[in-house]
Amino acid sequence: MSWFSKLFGGGGDAPAPSHRVDGAGARDLVAKGAFLVDVRTPMEFRGGHIRGAVNVPVDELPRRMDEVPAGRAIVVYCRSGARSARATRMLESAGKGPVHDLGPMSAW
């Protein structure tokens, strides 16, 4: 393993625990019962969101983790993809999921 991989992770044969999902995949997961989480701010959520999404801002996620069901597929999204990636890691660390990162809401 290279020093870069040791420092930043990766390089092993095991896949990353989280994975991105495209819009069609996310819609299919939600249609099959996945829990849809919008991790943007309440103000962003009020400005428009994907129908059926629950707003749990990424900064509130640690203390609101019990609002996200365990043992159920989860799809997360935000505005650009940065917060959803962060939320994905947090949810997986808490044993939730499987977690699917849509990235930006526009990918829906």
Backbone as a printed PyTorch tensor [residue, N CA C, xyz], in Angstrom:
tensor([[[  0.8540,  -1.1670,   0.0000],
         [  0.0000,   0.0000,   0.0000],
         [  0.9030,   1.2330,   0.0000]],

        [[  0.5730,   2.2190,  -0.8070],
         [  1.3920,   3.4220,  -0.9030],
         [  1.1730,   4.3190,   0.3010]],

        [[  2.1080,   5.2350,   0.5060],
         [  1.9470,   6.1850,   1.6180],
         [  0.7040,   7.0260,   1.4100]],

        [[  0.3590,   7.3300,   0.1500],
         [ -0.8350,   8.1260,  -0.1520],
         [ -2.0890,   7.3690,   0.2930]],

        [[ -2.1400,   6.0710,  -0.0300],
         [ -3.2830,   5.2500,   0.3560],
         [ -3.3830,   5.1040,   1.8630]],

        [[ -2.2130,   4.9640,   2.5200],
         [ -2.2260,   4.8570,   3.9750],
         [ -2.7460,   6.1310,   4.6170]],

        [[ -2.3890,   7.2610,   4.0250],
         [ -2.8010,   8.5450,   4.5730],
         [ -4.2690,   8.8490,   4.2930]],

        [[ -4.7180,   8.5750,   3.0660],
         [ -6.0620,   8.9710,   2.6510],
         [ -7.0300,   7.8130,   2.4750]],

        [[ -6.5670,   6.5980,   2.6440],
         [ -7.4450,   5.4480,   2.4950],
         [ -7.4870,   4.9720,   1.0590]],

        [[ -8.1180,   3.8450,   0.8730],
         [ -8.2380,   3.2960,  -0.4690],
         [ -7.0650,   2.3930,  -0.7990]],

        [[ -7.0720,   1.9090,  -1.9980],
         [ -5.9900,   1.0660,  -2.4640],
         [ -6.1770,  -0.3970,  -2.1460]],

        [[ -7.0870,  -0.7260,  -1.2500],
         [ -7.3290,  -2.1230,  -0.9080],
         [ -8.3140,  -2.7520,  -1.8750]],

        [[ -8.5380,  -4.0340,  -1.7100],
         [ -9.4760,  -4.7340,  -2.5760],
         [-10.9150,  -4.5430,  -2.1410]],

        [[-11.1410,  -4.1670,  -0.8990],
         [-12.5020,  -4.0030,  -0.3930],
         [-13.1300,  -2.7400,  -0.9580]],

        [[-14.3670,  -2.8170,  -1.4350],
         [-15.0250,  -1.6170,  -1.9450],
         [-15.3590,  -0.6610,  -0.8120]],

        [[-15.4930,   0.5930,  -1.1530],
         [-15.9020,   1.5880,  -0.1640],
         [-17.3030,   1.2350,   0.3150]],

        [[-17.6150,   1.4330,   1.6070],
         [-18.9240,   1.0380,   2.1220],
         [-20.0620,   1.8680,   1.5480]],

        [[-19.8100,   3.1050,   1.2310],
         [-20.8660,   3.9330,   0.6610],
         [-20.7370,   3.9330,  -0.8460]],

        [[-21.8210,   4.2400,  -1.5060],
         [-21.7320,   4.3500,  -2.9520],
         [-22.7390,   5.3530,  -3.4780]],

        [[-22.3500,   5.9290,  -4.5730],
         [-23.2180,   6.8930,  -5.2350],
         [-24.2910,   6.1360,  -6.0060]],

        [[-25.3910,   6.7870,  -6.1660],
         [-26.4870,   6.2160,  -6.9390],
         [-26.9790,   7.3180,  -7.8800]],

        [[-27.3330,   6.9470,  -9.0830],
         [-27.8480,   7.9470, -10.0150],
         [-29.3320,   8.1700,  -9.7600]],

        [[-29.9130,   9.1060, -10.4790],
         [-31.3140,   9.4580, -10.2680],
         [-32.2680,   8.3020, -10.4500]],

        [[-32.0840,   7.5470, -11.5230],
         [-32.9710,   6.4060, -11.7670],
         [-32.8570,   5.3760, -10.6470]],

        [[-31.6290,   5.1240, -10.2040],
         [-31.4300,   4.1790,  -9.1110],
         [-32.0430,   4.6700,  -7.8190]],

        [[-31.9000,   5.9630,  -7.5460],
         [-32.4700,   6.5470,  -6.3270],
         [-33.9920,   6.4830,  -6.3580]],

        [[-34.5800,   6.8180,  -7.5010],
         [-36.0430,   6.7580,  -7.6170],
         [-36.5420,   5.3300,  -7.4170]],

        [[-35.8140,   4.3760,  -7.9590],
         [-36.1890,   2.9640,  -7.8030],
         [-36.0990,   2.5400,  -6.3390]],

        [[-35.0190,   2.9220,  -5.6760],
         [-34.8550,   2.5850,  -4.2560],
         [-35.9830,   3.1730,  -3.4180]],

        [[-36.3220,   4.4440,  -3.6700],
         [-37.3900,   5.0990,  -2.9070],
         [-38.7350,   4.4390,  -3.2040]],

        [[-38.9780,   4.1040,  -4.4620],
         [-40.2310,   3.4240,  -4.8200],
         [-40.3540,   2.0740,  -4.1040]],

        [[-39.2070,   1.4660,  -3.8080],
         [-39.1920,   0.1680,  -3.1120],
         [-39.1390,   0.3200,  -1.5920]],

        [[-39.2220,   1.5680,  -1.0960],
         [-39.3130,   1.7710,   0.3480],
         [-38.1140,   2.3920,   1.0220]],

        [[-37.1100,   2.8210,   0.2640],
         [-35.9520,   3.4660,   0.8920],
         [-36.3810,   4.7700,   1.5620]],

        [[-35.6920,   5.0930,   2.6280],
         [-35.9230,   6.3180,   3.3960],
         [-35.1270,   7.4320,   2.7230]],

        [[-35.7970,   8.4950,   2.3050],
         [-35.1770,   9.5940,   1.5670],
         [-34.8770,  10.7470,   2.5130]],

        [[-33.6060,  11.1290,   2.6150],
         [-33.1700,  12.1540,   3.5580],
         [-32.5290,  13.3240,   2.8180]],

        [[-33.0700,  14.5120,   3.0500],
         [-32.5220,  15.7690,   2.5410],
         [-31.6830,  16.3520,   3.6680]],

        [[-30.3740,  16.4550,   3.4690],
         [-29.4910,  16.9200,   4.5420],
         [-29.1390,  18.4020,   4.4180]],

        [[-29.9080,  19.1370,   3.6210],
         [-29.7060,  20.5820,   3.5060],
         [-30.3370,  21.2960,   4.7010]],

        [[-30.1730,  22.6050,   4.7410],
         [-30.7510,  23.3940,   5.8300],
         [-32.2700,  23.4440,   5.6970]],

        [[-32.9790,  23.7480,   6.7970],
         [-34.4300,  23.8880,   6.7110],
         [-34.8520,  24.9520,   5.6970]],

        [[-34.1020,  26.0290,   5.5910],
         [-34.4370,  27.0810,   4.6260],
         [-34.3320,  26.5490,   3.1870]],

        [[-33.2750,  25.7880,   2.9030],
         [-33.1370,  25.1920,   1.5740],
         [-34.2790,  24.2070,   1.3120]],

        [[-34.6230,  23.4280,   2.3200],
         [-35.6910,  22.4470,   2.2010],
         [-37.0150,  23.1240,   1.8910]],

        [[-37.3050,  24.2210,   2.6120],
         [-38.5450,  24.9640,   2.3670],
         [-38.5890,  25.5270,   0.9550]],

        [[-37.4340,  25.8120,   0.3850],
         [-37.3660,  26.3580,  -0.9670],
         [-37.6510,  25.3330,  -2.0500]],

        [[-37.7460,  24.0770,  -1.6750],
         [-38.0360,  23.0070,  -2.6180],
         [-37.2580,  21.7670,  -2.2520]],

        [[-37.9140,  20.6360,  -2.3890],
         [-37.2780,  19.3680,  -2.0550],
         [-37.9420,  18.2470,  -2.8350]],

        [[-37.3400,  17.0860,  -2.7750],
         [-37.8990,  15.9210,  -3.4390],
         [-39.0800,  15.4260,  -2.6090]],

        [[-40.1850,  15.1720,  -3.2850],
         [-41.4000,  14.7300,  -2.6080],
         [-41.1180,  13.4720,  -1.7830]],

        [[-41.5400,  13.5050,  -0.5330],
         [-41.3760,  12.3750,   0.3710],
         [-40.1140,  12.4300,   1.2180]],

        [[-39.2480,  13.4020,   0.9410],
         [-37.9980,  13.5080,   1.7010],
         [-38.2470,  14.0200,   3.1090]],

        [[-37.4040,  13.5730,   4.0300],
         [-37.3980,  14.0420,   5.4050],
         [-36.1660,  14.9300,   5.5480]],

        [[-36.3460,  16.1120,   6.1260],
         [-35.2350,  17.0460,   6.2920],
         [-34.5320,  16.8130,   7.6230]],

        [[-33.2970,  16.3330,   7.5350],
         [-32.4290,  16.1730,   8.6950],
         [-31.0970,  16.8160,   8.2940]],

        [[-30.9290,  18.1120,   8.5840],
         [-29.6910,  18.7930,   8.1920],
         [-28.4570,  18.0540,   8.7010]],

        [[-27.4320,  18.0060,   7.8660],
         [-26.2300,  17.2450,   8.2080],
         [-25.6490,  17.6700,   9.5500]],

        [[-25.7140,  18.9440,   9.8870],
         [-25.1750,  19.4030,  11.1660],
         [-26.0040,  18.9300,  12.3530]],

        [[-27.2550,  18.5540,  12.1210],
         [-28.1150,  18.0480,  13.1860],
         [-28.1600,  16.5250,  13.2270]],

        [[-27.5960,  15.8990,  12.2180],
         [-27.6930,  14.4430,  12.0860],
         [-27.2010,  13.6750,  13.3100]],

        [[-26.0620,  14.0250,  13.9100],
         [-25.6190,  13.2370,  15.0710],
         [-26.6540,  13.1650,  16.1990]],

        [[-27.3420,  14.2490,  16.4690],
         [-28.3130,  14.2220,  17.5620],
         [-29.7080,  13.7860,  17.1230]],

        [[-29.9160,  13.6460,  15.8130],
         [-31.2150,  13.2110,  15.2960],
         [-31.1320,  11.8410,  14.6220]],

        [[-30.0580,  11.1290,  14.8820],
         [-29.8120,   9.8390,  14.2420],
         [-30.9650,   8.8640,  14.4580]],

        [[-31.6560,   8.9630,  15.5870],
         [-32.7590,   8.0380,  15.8600],
         [-33.9490,   8.2530,  14.9260]],

        [[-33.9800,   9.3590,  14.1890],
         [-35.0620,   9.6080,  13.2390],
         [-34.8560,   8.8560,  11.9260]],

        [[-33.6690,   8.3120,  11.7500],
         [-33.3490,   7.5620,  10.5330],
         [-33.4040,   6.0780,  10.8790]],

        [[-34.2730,   5.3340,  10.2030],
         [-34.4420,   3.9270,  10.5650],
         [-33.2100,   3.0820,  10.2690]],

        [[-32.9900,   2.0970,  11.1040],
         [-31.9190,   1.1180,  10.8840],
         [-32.5010,  -0.0450,  10.0890]],

        [[-31.6570,  -0.7290,   9.3450],
         [-32.1040,  -1.9050,   8.6170],
         [-32.9700,  -1.5970,   7.4140]],

        [[-32.9020,  -0.3930,   6.9370],
         [-33.6920,   0.0260,   5.7790],
         [-32.7710,   0.8140,   4.8520]],

        [[-32.9330,   0.6400,   3.5580],
         [-32.1300,   1.4080,   2.6100],
         [-32.4020,   2.8970,   2.8030]],

        [[-31.3590,   3.6920,   2.6530],
         [-31.4430,   5.1320,   2.8320],
         [-30.8420,   5.7970,   1.6010]],

        [[-31.5100,   6.8340,   1.1110],
         [-30.9820,   7.6640,   0.0280],
         [-30.8350,   9.0690,   0.5860]],

        [[-29.6320,   9.6330,   0.4670],
         [-29.3850,  10.9890,   0.9610],
         [-29.0220,  11.9030,  -0.2040]],

        [[-29.3950,  13.1800,  -0.0590],
         [-29.0250,  14.1720,  -1.0570],
         [-28.8810,  15.5420,  -0.4120]],

        [[-28.2440,  16.4440,  -1.1400],
         [-28.0720,  17.8270,  -0.6830],
         [-28.0750,  18.7440,  -1.9050]],

        [[-27.3610,  19.8500,  -1.8410],
         [-27.3120,  20.7830,  -2.9760],
         [-26.2130,  20.4290,  -3.9680]],

        [[-25.0270,  20.1180,  -3.4630],
         [-23.8940,  19.8920,  -4.3690],
         [-23.2930,  18.4940,  -4.2770]],

        [[-23.5490,  17.7840,  -3.2040],
         [-22.9870,  16.4530,  -3.0120],
         [-22.0250,  16.3590,  -1.8420]],

        [[-21.5080,  17.4810,  -1.3650],
         [-20.5460,  17.4530,  -0.2620],
         [-21.2160,  17.0410,   1.0500]],

        [[-22.3390,  17.6370,   1.3640],
         [-23.0220,  17.3050,   2.6260],
         [-23.5980,  15.8930,   2.5930]],

        [[-24.0820,  15.4600,   1.4340],
         [-24.6320,  14.1050,   1.3630],
         [-23.5190,  13.0660,   1.5460]],

        [[-22.3260,  13.3430,   1.0350],
         [-21.1930,  12.4230,   1.2450],
         [-20.8430,  12.3580,   2.7270]],

        [[-20.8450,  13.5070,   3.3780],
         [-20.5560,  13.5570,   4.8210],
         [-21.6290,  12.8010,   5.6050]],

        [[-22.8860,  13.0300,   5.2500],
         [-23.9980,  12.3570,   5.9320],
         [-23.9400,  10.8520,   5.7060]],

        [[-23.5540,  10.4290,   4.5080],
         [-23.4360,   9.0040,   4.2060],
         [-22.4360,   8.3460,   5.1450]],

        [[-21.2850,   8.9760,   5.3130],
         [-20.2620,   8.4240,   6.2160],
         [-20.7880,   8.3640,   7.6530]],

        [[-21.4980,   9.4050,   8.0890],
         [-22.0270,   9.4380,   9.4470],
         [-23.0670,   8.3310,   9.6580]],

        [[-23.9560,   8.1810,   8.6920],
         [-25.0020,   7.1680,   8.8060],
         [-24.4100,   5.7640,   8.8230]],

        [[-23.4510,   5.5210,   7.9630],
         [-22.8130,   4.2050,   7.9400],
         [-22.0640,   3.9280,   9.2310]],

        [[-21.4010,   4.9430,   9.7680],
         [-20.6790,   4.7720,  11.0370],
         [-21.6280,   4.4350,  12.1770]],

        [[-22.8650,   4.9080,  12.0630],
         [-23.8740,   4.6370,  13.0860],
         [-24.5920,   3.3090,  12.8490]],

        [[-24.2000,   2.5870,  11.8090],
         [-24.8120,   1.2940,  11.5380],
         [-26.1100,   1.3610,  10.7610]],

        [[-26.3790,   2.4780,  10.1400],
         [-27.6010,   2.6220,   9.3370],
         [-27.3390,   2.1070,   7.9320]],

        [[-28.4290,   1.8490,   7.2340],
         [-28.2580,   1.5680,   5.8210],
         [-28.6600,   0.1800,   5.4150]],

        [[-28.3750,  -0.1190,   4.1670],
         [-27.3630,   0.4690,   3.3060],
         [-27.7040,   1.9070,   2.9120]],

        [[-26.6600,   2.7100,   2.7780],
         [-26.8130,   4.1260,   2.4670],
         [-26.3800,   4.3770,   1.0280]],

        [[-27.2170,   5.1020,   0.3120],
         [-26.9640,   5.4350,  -1.0880],
         [-26.9110,   6.9580,  -1.2120]],

        [[-25.8350,   7.4540,  -1.7570],
         [-25.6010,   8.8960,  -1.8790],
         [-25.9850,   9.3570,  -3.2730]],

        [[-27.1000,  10.0770,  -3.3770],
         [-27.5330,  10.6530,  -4.6570],
         [-26.6460,  11.8360,  -5.0270]],

        [[-26.1100,  12.5140,  -4.0140],
         [-25.3310,  13.7230,  -4.2880],
         [-26.2660,  14.9090,  -4.3730]],

        [[-26.1880,  15.6830,  -5.4520],
         [-27.0390,  16.8720,  -5.5470],
         [-28.4940,  16.5130,  -5.8830]],

        [[-29.4150,  17.2910,  -5.3590],
         [-30.8340,  17.1000,  -5.6180],
         [-31.1110,  17.1090,  -7.1180]],

        [[-30.3490,  17.8840,  -7.8610],
         [-30.5620,  17.9770,  -9.3170],
         [-30.3430,  16.6540, -10.0260]],

        [[-29.6820,  15.6970,  -9.3820],
         [-29.4560,  14.3760,  -9.9830],
         [-30.7240,  13.5290,  -9.9810]],

        [[-31.7200,  13.9190,  -9.1900],
         [-32.9550,  13.1470,  -9.0520],
         [-33.6030,  12.9470, -10.4010]]])
